[in-house]
Amino acid sequence: MSRQMTGAKMIVQALIDQGVDTVFGYPGGAVLPIYDEVFQQNSIKHVLVRHEQGAVHAAEGYARSTGKPGVVLVTSGPGATNAVTGLTDALLDSIPIVVLTGQVPTFMIGSDAFQEADTVGITRPCTKHNWLVKETDKLSGVLHEAFHVATSGRPGPVLVDIPKDVQFATGIYTPKKPSTSHYQPRVKGDLEEITELVAAMEKAKRPVFYTGGGVINSGPGASQLLRELVEATGFPITSTLMGLGAYPASGEKWLGMLGMHGLYQANMAMHDCDLMINIGARFDDRITGTIPDFSPKSKKAHIDIDPSSINKVIRIDIPIVGDVGHVLEDLLKIWKSRGRKTNGLELAKWWTKIDEWRSIDCLKFKQTGKVIKPQYALSRLEALTKDHDRYICTEVGQHQMWAAQYLGFEDPNRWMTSGGLGTMGYGFPASIGVQMAHPDALVVNVAGEASWLMNMQEMGTAMQYNLPVKQFILNNERLGMVRQWQELLHGERYSQSWSEALPDFVKLAEAFGAKGILCSDPDDLDDAIMEMLNYDGPVIFDCLVEKHENCFPMIPSGKAHNEMLLGEADTQGVIDAKGSVLV
């Protein structure tokens, strides 16, 4: 039923109607009327972050771990511009976020007023859609539309810019109703194309499922259908960084992650396959390597809800536009109705070849001496936490790749990382968003000391809300990935890749009122990790690791999937001039 209320009250009411329980934000002059309404209700919890970038990353962590949209409330001008990095991150990783920004009054727009910025103009390239609302009567409709756009089709961030006079003025509130939006993405795939894919699956000699974040975005049902399809066909499966957990890491058909720092068997299978079935993944440059050499002999199918992603980078033979869950359901039905046929003899030969690649054990390492290897640190973290109700976040860099390699994910929505944009400073605020959504779970942020320092102020947020997030910092006193590329490309001239003047992380933790743990000896590592896990509150764990360890395996930029460098490889001269521009 429509009723009259102020714009500020409409905003809070719309959030309640949309089922929002948590908002991440930071107040300022242009949103004070909204904050006044937040004060007068108990339905929504507001989390006061320490920086607007932190608010959006926290909302991303919340969204990724729950499947629900994350909501952010920030002020005009710098409040909005500080949110841009998070918006771009969410756009590239397809995370549903609704960002509400205050704006100067409508009659002052364009006058260079205090804390004025062209928020809609600035954020147009980094949102799915954005709105500037100039009439209070239209506000509720736009808010409901914003949630619809953020969560429908390929999810992503949206922004609603709300001038201060619109917040004060009274208008008619329209409740949430079934969407009449023009934006109605197609969810059912074309049955002819699906049937063509089934026919290709029946004949394939060397098939592989290539999966991505789209499976997770489709919901838990899609991950379940994927698992059923893999087990029923016996086909091997790999995943991008964003798709980890859609198929369990313990599953016998699992090849591990593929890509620049993916596993040997996954990359080799992708290169040599004759049928590649892409389910909800982008053909990102970290995956493809050089385009002409990418899986040159395969027939390629691509299932994606976003039509613009199909044929964007790689030419596709069987394009299927639709929601992963719906398409997999139809795919299974058709495949079963045709007699569940696969090329069993050739498939057995394919698995023999894959097992040969697996036997190389591309992640093996030796922990010797008194310096902790980062691989050892993460393998111990995995062993000691895998039986917990666990969510893992990461920052960006070497530690992120090691985490993807050495931590196993059995379920979707358990892995939060910045894939497309590669945003340093993502992990800590994301872990706060995850912990808000799952208060009783173990939430660990695997970090590098350089990335972690980018949003270290959010320690204040963790303390304020009693969030027992564990910050597991692999401290090599280096910008690790930058240093690695300087070793490979620039003759070991380590320009500005040293982290000088680092804080004492234990004292830093204590200054915030949290627990700090320092570990430098591999013999003490298990006990130190258990101390972290047993502490009921936020922890900063400073794990001192080998300073010049490189992240292997890797595909050198400019090379094909079957030209991988393994752990003992020589790093000098492996990347040519053509490849160096692709880093």
C-alpha positions in Angstrom: 0.0 0.0 0.0 1.4 3.4 -1.0 1.9 6.0 1.8 3.5 9.3 2.3 6.9 9.7 4.0 10.2 11.6 3.6 12.8 10.5 1.1 15.1 9.5 4.0 12.5 7.3 5.5 11.7 5.8 2.1 15.4 4.7 1.8 15.2 2.8 5.1 11.8 1.4 4.3 13.0 0.2 0.9 16.0 -1.6 2.5 13.7 -3.3 5.0 11.3 -4.3 2.2 14.2 -5.7 0.2 15.2 -7.9 3.2 18.4 -6.0 4.0 19.7 -6.8 7.5 23.2 -5.1 7.3 24.5 -1.8 5.8 28.1 -0.8 5.6 28.6 2.9 5.7 30.2 6.2 6.8 28.1 9.3 7.6 28.6 12.8 6.2 26.6 16.0 5.7 24.8 14.9 2.5 23.4 11.7 4.2 22.5 13.0 7.7 18.7 12.7 7.1 19.2 9.0 6.2 21.4 8.4 9.2 18.7 10.0 11.4 16.2 7.5 10.1 18.7 4.6 10.7 18.9 5.8 14.3 15.2 5.5 14.7 14.8 1.8 13.7 16.0 -1.6 14.8 15.5 -3.7 11.7 18.8 -3.0 10.0 22.3 -3.2 11.5 24.7 -0.4 10.4 28.4 -1.1 10.4 30.5 2.0 10.8 33.7 1.3 8.7 36.8 3.5 8.8 37.0 4.2 5.1 34.4 4.1 2.3 36.6 1.8 0.2 36.4 -0.6 3.2 32.6 -0.2 3.2 32.3 -1.5 -0.4 34.8 -4.3 0.1 33.0 -5.4 3.3 29.7 -5.4 1.3 31.4 -7.5 -1.4 32.5 -10.0 1.3 29.0 -10.1 2.7 27.5 -10.5 -0.8 29.9 -13.2 -1.9 29.5 -15.3 1.2 25.7 -15.1 1.4 24.5 -14.7 -2.2 22.5 -11.6 -1.1 23.3 -8.1 -2.3 25.6 -6.0 -0.2 24.5 -2.5 0.7 26.6 0.6 1.2 25.7 4.1 2.4 28.2 7.0 2.0 28.2 10.7 1.7 28.7 12.9 -1.4 32.0 14.0 -2.9 34.9 12.1 -1.3 32.6 9.6 0.2 31.4 8.6 -3.3 34.9 8.8 -4.9 36.4 6.6 -2.2 33.9 4.0 -3.2 35.0 3.8 -6.8 37.7 1.1 -6.3 35.2 -1.2 -4.6 32.6 -0.5 -7.3 35.1 -1.4 -10.1 36.2 -4.5 -8.2 32.5 -5.6 -7.8 31.8 -5.0 -11.5 34.7 -7.1 -12.7 34.0 -9.9 -10.3 30.1 -9.8 -10.8 29.3 -9.1 -7.2 25.8 -7.6 -6.4 26.2 -4.3 -4.5 23.8 -1.5 -4.0 25.6 1.8 -3.1 23.6 4.7 -1.8 25.3 8.1 -2.0 24.3 11.4 -0.7 24.4 14.4 -3.1 24.2 18.2 -2.6 20.7 19.6 -3.0 19.3 19.6 -6.5 19.4 23.4 -6.8 23.1 23.4 -6.1 24.2 20.6 -8.5 26.7 22.0 -10.9 27.7 24.9 -8.7 30.9 23.3 -7.3 29.2 23.2 -3.9 31.0 21.8 -0.8 31.6 18.0 -1.2 30.0 18.0 -4.6 31.2 15.6 -7.3 29.5 14.3 -10.4 29.0 10.9 -8.8 26.8 9.5 -11.6 29.4 10.6 -14.2 32.3 9.3 -12.2 30.7 5.9 -11.5 29.0 5.3 -14.9 31.9 3.2 -16.2 32.2 1.1 -13.0 28.6 0.2 -12.3 26.0 -1.9 -14.1 23.7 1.1 -13.8 23.3 4.3 -11.8 20.6 6.8 -11.0 20.4 10.4 -9.9 17.0 10.9 -8.2 15.7 14.4 -8.4 12.1 13.7 -7.3 11.1 12.2 -4.0 8.0 10.5 -5.5 10.4 8.5 -7.8 12.8 7.5 -5.1 11.2 4.2 -3.9 10.7 2.9 -7.4 14.4 3.6 -8.3 15.6 1.9 -5.1 13.6 -1.3 -5.8 14.8 -1.2 -9.4 18.4 -0.9 -8.2 18.1 -4.1 -6.2 16.6 -5.8 -9.3 19.4 -4.7 -11.6 22.1 -5.6 -9.1 20.9 -9.2 -8.6 19.4 -10.1 -12.0 21.4 -11.5 -14.9 25.1 -11.1 -14.4 25.2 -9.6 -11.0 27.1 -6.4 -10.4 27.2 -3.0 -8.5 24.6 -0.3 -8.9 24.6 3.2 -7.4 21.7 5.6 -6.5 22.7 9.2 -6.0 20.2 11.0 -3.7 20.3 14.9 -3.3 19.8 16.1 0.3 16.6 18.1 -0.5 15.1 14.8 -1.9 15.8 13.1 1.4 14.0 15.9 3.4 11.0 16.3 1.0 7.9 14.2 1.4 6.6 11.9 -1.3 4.6 8.7 -2.1 6.3 5.5 -1.1 5.6 2.5 -3.4 6.3 -0.9 -1.8 8.3 -3.6 -3.5 6.3 -5.6 -6.1 7.0 -8.1 -8.9 9.4 -6.3 -11.2 8.0 -4.6 -14.2 11.5 -3.5 -15.2 12.6 -3.6 -18.8 15.7 -5.3 -17.6 14.7 -9.0 -17.8 17.8 -11.1 -18.7 17.2 -14.4 -20.4 17.6 -17.3 -18.0 16.6 -20.3 -20.1 19.2 -21.5 -22.6 18.4 -22.4 -26.3 17.5 -26.1 -26.3 19.0 -26.6 -29.8 22.3 -25.3 -28.6 22.1 -27.4 -25.4 21.3 -30.4 -27.5 24.3 -29.7 -29.8 26.5 -29.5 -26.7 25.2 -32.9 -25.5 26.0 -34.4 -28.9 29.5 -33.1 -28.6 29.8 -34.5 -25.1 28.8 -37.9 -26.3 31.6 -38.0 -28.9 34.3 -36.1 -27.1 37.6 -37.9 -26.6 39.3 -35.4 -24.3 36.6 -33.2 -22.7 37.1 -30.8 -19.8 34.7 -28.6 -17.8 36.1 -25.1 -17.4 34.1 -23.4 -14.6 34.0 -19.9 -13.1 32.3 -17.5 -10.7 29.1 -17.6 -12.7 28.3 -21.1 -11.2 28.6 -19.6 -7.7 26.6 -16.5 -8.6 23.8 -18.7 -10.0 23.2 -20.1 -6.4 23.9 -23.3 -4.5 21.5 -25.3 -6.8 23.9 -24.6 -9.8 26.9 -25.9 -7.9 24.9 -29.1 -7.0 23.9 -29.6 -10.6 27.5 -29.1 -11.7 28.6 -31.8 -9.3 26.0 -34.2 -10.5 27.0 -33.6 -14.1 30.7 -34.1 -13.4 30.1 -37.3 -11.5 27.6 -38.6 -14.1 29.8 -38.0 -17.1 33.2 -38.7 -15.6 34.7 -35.6 -17.2 37.6 -33.7 -15.6 36.9 -30.3 -14.2 38.9 -27.2 -13.5 38.1 -23.7 -12.4 39.1 -20.1 -12.4 40.2 -18.3 -9.3 36.6 -17.0 -8.8 35.0 -20.4 -9.2 36.8 -22.3 -6.4 34.4 -24.3 -4.3 31.7 -24.9 -6.9 33.1 -28.4 -7.3 34.8 -29.8 -4.1 38.6 -29.8 -4.0 38.4 -33.4 -2.6 36.4 -34.6 -5.7 38.2 -37.2 -7.7 37.5 -35.4 -11.0 39.1 -32.1 -9.7 42.2 -30.9 -11.6 42.7 -27.8 -9.5 42.7 -24.2 -10.6 43.9 -23.2 -14.0 45.6 -20.1 -15.3 48.9 -18.2 -14.9 49.5 -19.8 -11.5 47.2 -22.7 -12.0 48.1 -26.4 -11.6 50.1 -28.2 -14.3 47.4 -30.9 -15.0 44.7 -28.3 -15.3 46.6 -26.2 -17.8 47.8 -29.1 -19.8 44.3 -30.6 -20.0 42.9 -27.2 -21.2 45.6 -27.0 -23.9 45.1 -30.6 -25.2 41.4 -31.1 -24.8 39.1 -31.6 -27.8 35.9 -30.3 -26.1 36.1 -27.3 -23.7 32.8 -26.6 -21.8 33.0 -23.2 -20.3 30.4 -22.8 -17.5 30.1 -19.3 -16.1 33.7 -18.2 -16.6 35.4 -15.3 -18.6 38.2 -15.9 -21.0 40.4 -13.7 -18.9 44.0 -13.0 -20.0 45.3 -14.7 -16.9 43.6 -17.8 -18.2 44.1 -17.7 -21.9 47.8 -16.7 -22.2 48.4 -15.9 -25.8 45.1 -16.2 -27.8 46.3 -18.1 -30.9 47.9 -20.8 -28.7 44.9 -21.2 -26.3 43.5 -24.7 -26.5 44.1 -24.7 -30.3 42.5 -28.0 -31.2 39.3 -27.9 -29.1 35.7 -27.3 -29.9 34.5 -24.7 -27.4 31.1 -24.3 -25.7 30.3 -21.3 -23.4 27.4 -21.1 -21.0 26.9 -17.6 -19.6 24.0 -15.3 -18.7 25.9 -12.3 -20.1 25.6 -12.3 -23.9 28.5 -9.8 -24.2 30.9 -12.2 -22.6 30.4 -14.8 -25.4 32.9 -14.4 -28.3 34.5 -11.4 -26.5 38.0 -12.9 -26.5 37.8 -16.5 -27.8 35.6 -17.6 -30.7 32.9 -20.0 -29.5 31.5 -22.9 -31.4 28.5 -23.6 -29.2 27.2 -20.4 -27.5 24.5 -20.8 -24.8 23.1 -17.7 -23.2 21.3 -18.4 -20.0 21.6 -18.8 -16.2 24.0 -21.6 -15.3 21.5 -23.4 -13.0 18.7 -23.4 -15.7 21.1 -24.5 -18.5 22.7 -27.3 -16.4 19.3 -28.6 -15.5 18.2 -28.8 -19.1 21.6 -30.2 -20.1 21.3 -33.1 -17.6 17.7 -33.8 -18.7 18.7 -34.0 -22.4 21.9 -36.0 -21.7 19.9 -38.5 -19.6 17.1 -38.8 -22.1 19.6 -39.7 -24.8 21.0 -42.6 -22.8 23.8 -41.0 -20.7 26.4 -41.7 -23.5 30.1 -40.8 -23.3 33.1 -42.1 -25.3 34.2 -44.4 -22.4 37.3 -45.9 -24.1 38.8 -42.6 -25.2 37.8 -41.0 -21.8 39.8 -43.7 -20.0 42.9 -42.9 -22.1 42.4 -39.2 -21.4 42.3 -39.8 -17.6 45.5 -41.9 -18.0 47.2 -38.9 -19.6 45.8 -36.5 -16.9 47.1 -38.9 -14.2 50.6 -38.6 -15.8 50.4 -34.9 -15.5 49.1 -35.1 -11.9 52.1 -37.3 -11.0 54.4 -34.4 -11.6 53.0 -32.9 -8.3 53.5 -29.3 -9.4 52.9 -28.0 -5.8 55.5 -30.0 -4.1 58.0 -28.1 -2.0 60.6 -28.8 0.8 60.4 -27.1 4.1 64.0 -27.1 5.3 65.9 -24.9 7.7 64.6 -22.3 10.2 62.8 -20.0 7.7 59.1 -20.6 7.1 58.2 -21.2 3.4 54.9 -19.5 2.5 53.7 -22.8 1.0 54.4 -24.5 4.3 52.5 -21.8 6.2 49.4 -22.2 4.0 49.6 -26.0 4.0 49.6 -26.0 7.8 46.7 -23.4 7.9 44.8 -25.7 5.6 45.4 -28.8 7.7 44.5 -27.1 11.0 41.3 -25.2 9.7 39.8 -27.5 7.1 37.4 -29.1 9.6 36.1 -25.7 10.8 33.1 -23.8 9.4 35.6 -21.8 7.5 35.5 -18.8 5.1 38.8 -17.5 3.5 39.4 -14.1 2.2 42.7 -12.9 0.6 44.4 -9.7 -0.4 46.2 -9.6 -3.8 49.7 -10.9 -4.6 51.8 -14.0 -4.2 49.9 -15.0 -1.0 46.6 -14.9 -2.9 47.9 -17.5 -5.5 49.5 -19.7 -2.8 46.1 -19.6 -0.9 44.3 -20.7 -4.1 46.8 -23.5 -4.6 47.1 -24.9 -1.1 43.7 -24.3 0.5 40.9 -26.6 -0.6 37.3 -25.5 -0.9 34.5 -28.0 -0.6 31.6 -25.6 -1.0 30.7 -22.5 -2.9 30.6 -19.0 -1.2 33.6 -19.9 1.0 36.3 -18.1 -0.9 36.4 -14.3 -1.2 39.2 -12.8 -3.3 39.6 -10.0 -5.9 40.0 -11.7 -9.2 39.4 -9.3 -12.1 40.6 -6.0 -10.7 43.3 -7.4 -8.4 42.7 -5.0 -5.6 45.2 -4.8 -2.8 43.5 -4.0 0.4 40.4 -6.0 -0.5 40.7 -8.9 1.9 40.6 -7.3 5.4 37.4 -5.3 4.9 35.9 -8.3 3.0 36.6 -10.5 6.0 34.6 -8.1 8.1 31.7 -8.3 5.8 31.9 -12.2 5.9 32.1 -12.2 9.7 29.1 -9.9 10.0 27.1 -12.4 7.9 28.4 -15.5 9.6 29.1 -14.5 13.2 29.9 -18.0 14.5 32.1 -19.1 11.6 35.9 -19.0 11.3 36.9 -16.2 9.0 40.6 -16.0 8.0 42.1 -13.3 5.8 45.3 -14.6 4.1 47.3 -11.4 3.5 50.6 -10.0 2.5 52.0 -7.3 4.7 51.9 -4.7 1.9 48.3 -5.4 0.9 47.1 -5.6 4.5 48.5 -2.2 5.3 46.3 -0.6 2.6 43.2 -0.9 4.7 44.6 -1.6 8.1 42.3 1.0 9.7 39.5 -1.4 9.5 41.0 -3.1 12.6 39.0 -0.4 14.4 35.8 -1.8 12.8 36.6 -5.4 13.8 37.2 -4.3 17.4 34.0 -2.1 17.6 31.8 -4.9 16.5 33.6 -7.8 18.3 34.4 -9.6 15.0 36.9 -12.4 15.6 38.5 -12.1 12.1 41.9 -13.7 11.8 44.5 -11.8 9.8 47.1 -14.3 8.6 49.9 -12.2 7.2 52.6 -13.8 5.1 55.3 -11.2 5.8 58.2 -11.3 3.4 58.9 -7.6 3.7 58.5 -7.3 0.0 55.8 -6.4 -2.6 56.1 -10.1 -3.4 54.5 -10.3 -6.8 56.0 -7.1 -8.0 59.4 -8.4 -6.8 58.8 -11.7 -8.7 58.1 -9.9 -11.9 61.1 -7.6 -11.5 63.2 -10.8 -11.1 61.7 -12.3 -14.3 61.6 -9.1 -16.4 64.0 -6.5 -15.1 67.2 -8.2 -14.2 66.5 -8.4 -10.5 66.4 -4.6 -10.2 64.0 -4.4 -7.3 62.8 -0.9 -7.7 60.5 0.2 -4.8 59.4 -3.3 -4.0 60.8 -3.5 -0.5 58.4 -2.8 2.4 60.6 -0.6 4.5 59.6 0.9 7.9 57.1 -1.9 8.6 55.2 -1.7 11.9 55.5 -4.2 14.7 52.3 -6.1 13.9 52.0 -7.5 17.4 52.2 -4.0 19.0 49.8 -2.7 16.3 47.3 -5.4 17.2 47.6 -4.6 20.9 47.2 -0.8 20.1 43.8 -1.7 18.7 43.0 -3.9 21.6 43.4 -7.1 19.5 45.7 -10.1 19.9 49.1 -10.1 18.0 51.1 -13.3 17.3 54.5 -13.4 15.8 55.9 -16.6 14.3 59.3 -17.0 12.5 60.2 -20.7 13.2 58.5 -23.5 11.3 58.7 -25.7 14.5 56.4 -23.2 16.3 54.0 -22.7 13.5 51.3 -25.3 14.4 51.1 -24.1 18.0 50.9 -20.4 16.9 48.1 -21.2 14.4 46.2 -23.0 17.1 46.7 -20.1 19.5 45.2 -17.9 16.7 42.2 -20.2 16.3 41.5 -20.5 20.0 41.5 -16.8 20.7 37.9 -15.4 20.8 38.6 -12.1 19.1 40.4 -10.4 16.3 44.0 -11.6 15.7 46.9 -10.2 13.6 49.2 -13.2 12.9 52.6 -12.0 11.7 54.1 -15.0 9.9 57.7 -14.2 8.8 58.4 -16.1 5.6 61.1 -16.6 3.0 61.7 -13.2 1.4 62.5 -14.2 -2.1 60.3 -17.2 -2.7 58.7 -17.3 -6.2 55.1 -18.4 -6.9 55.2 -21.5 -9.1 53.9 -23.1 -11.2 53.4 -20.3 -13.6 52.8 -19.7 -17.3 55.2 -16.9 -18.3 53.3 -14.1 -20.0 53.3 -14.5 -23.8 53.5 -18.3 -23.5 50.9 -21.1 -24.1 49.4 -23.3 -21.4 51.8 -26.2 -22.2 54.9 -24.0 -21.5 54.7 -23.9 -17.8 57.5 -23.1 -15.4 57.6 -25.5 -12.4 59.2 -25.0 -9.0 62.8 -25.4 -9.8 62.8 -23.4 -13.0 65.3 -20.9 -14.0 63.7 -17.4 -14.0 66.2 -15.6 -16.2 65.2 -14.8 -19.8 62.0 -16.8 -19.7 59.8 -13.9 -20.9 60.5 -12.3 -24.2 59.8 -8.7 -25.3 56.3 -9.6 -26.6 55.4 -11.3 -23.3 56.7 -8.5 -21.1 53.9 -6.1 -22.2 51.3 -8.6 -21.1 52.3 -8.7 -17.4 
